[in-house]
Amino acid sequence: MRGRSVLEHLLVALFGMGSWVAVNALWVELPVMVKVLPESWDLASYLTVMVALANVGPIAVTITQRFAPGRLNERVLIHVIQVLAVVACACLAVTWSMTAPVSGRTHSVPYLVLAFALSFVCCTSNVTFLPHMYRFSTEHVKTFFVGQGLSALLPSAAALAQGVGAAECVNMTGNASAPASHVRYLEERFSVSAFFSVTCTLLLASACAFAALVRLRPGAPAGEDLNPGQNKNAILDDREEESQLKSDVLYVASPDSLASNGDVLVLPDHDRGQAVLTKRQEEGESLCVSSVLYLLTLLLLSNALSNGVLPSVQTYACLPYGGSVFHLSAVLSSIANPLACFLTMGLPCRSSPVLGLLFLLGVLVGSYIMTLAVLSPCPPLLGKPSGSVLVVLAWVLFVGLFSYLKVMIGTVLHQRGHAALLWCGAAIQAGSALGALAVFPLVNVYHLFTPGDPCSSSCPA
């Protein structure tokens, strides 16, 4: 049984990896894209908007779950979006550099369309993959978030091996006989097409892992996805019951108690086999509605910053210090994501005030990053090693704090059931969309951010 448990955790991690690996691959490959595609430095904000528009997927799923409960087959939907991700990524590997005229300007239309398709998959995963984990134990939910961390780490490792962002300054003499220094990007070790082929392989592995999970743990029959709003119950098999129940009794909520939070029935051990578990209790603690709303608000705001606002200005905050600094900030912050997820296993924190303090600390670090972007092309400590170190550390700390916050909030909400996890995913996506839509006009309409060239800076010493 231990071997089976290890296998389940491995499959859950691979399943979680597929949730955001495609979009993370798009982000870490940005240093290559900005020097090839016509959108140049504005590509980050375009990508952020594609992710925001893709929230039509989770919105549709949430509305369906709310107004037509039980009609949406969660497993079939997961299979469909996983196939869509594999196909879209395979097409991206072939067409990423193609362009087309739009309203008199050249745009990378295939890249943006396929980026939208992949974003649609990743956004929808938050309201399908995550609620599906309600069938598993809390430890499996943490493993799922570790897998989500791997979805950032693995593309970053591939980009590191590729040599993304490597550049050098070369002297060039203009017509005025005054020498000028310009940045020249070095050729990558392998192509963008090869990079997205690797990403496609990771997506395929995630799809296979989910198929294996379905065979290992069938759970509820097809077409009977869990929906607490209709008093549908989470059926647990004997293995899961033994891991979650600490005594020889099982708490079973009657239909009346589901609505009123009244008493629960207690069944003896010999009646467990056919029992239905609908109320989870952890040491007698329960979450009130105000606590859930508080946690969802933290989740929404933190994702607005980490998935919407700051990624849109990452190029402006980092590239003035050099392409290598931009690359390191992307890669190391991606490594901070799974490390923060692992930290929740050894050092969990369920205290709402402490989670609020972590959020405020993340906002403080994010404010420093935003200040660097606003001051581009002449941010503080430009040309000094301390400036480069600070911006990389800021990104690592920022991503690490909000990754830890997301995992702990998801873990706490897991005890509230399938609906709470659905709203957890919806809050993540709503925050990401709001942040992206808020910052896009600042970057592309009002042009409040100015790009810089690390090799030809006119900034004062």
Protein Blocks (a to p, Z undefined) as FASTA:
>chain_A
ZZmmmmmmmmmmmmmmmmmmmmmmmmmmmmmmmmmmmnlmmlmmmmmmmmmmmmmmmmmm
mmmmmmmghkacfklmmmmmmmmmmmmmmmmmmmmmpccdeehiacdfklmmmmmmmmmm
mmmmmmmmmmmmmmpcfklmmmmmmmmmmmmmmmmmmmmmnopoiacddddddfkopacd
dddddddfbdfklmmmmmmmmmmmmmmmmmmmmmmmnmpaehiaccfknopacdddfklm
mmmpcbfcdcdddfklmmnopacddddfklmmmpccfbdceehiacdfklmmmmmmmmmm
mmmmmmmmmmmmmmmmmmmnojklmmmmmmmmmmmmmmmmmmmmmmgcfbfklmmmmmmm
mmmmmmmmmmmmmmpcbdghihiaklmmmmmmmmmmmmmmmmmmmmmmmmmmmmnojklm
mmmmmmmmmmmmmmmmmmmmmmmmnopaccddfklccbdZZ
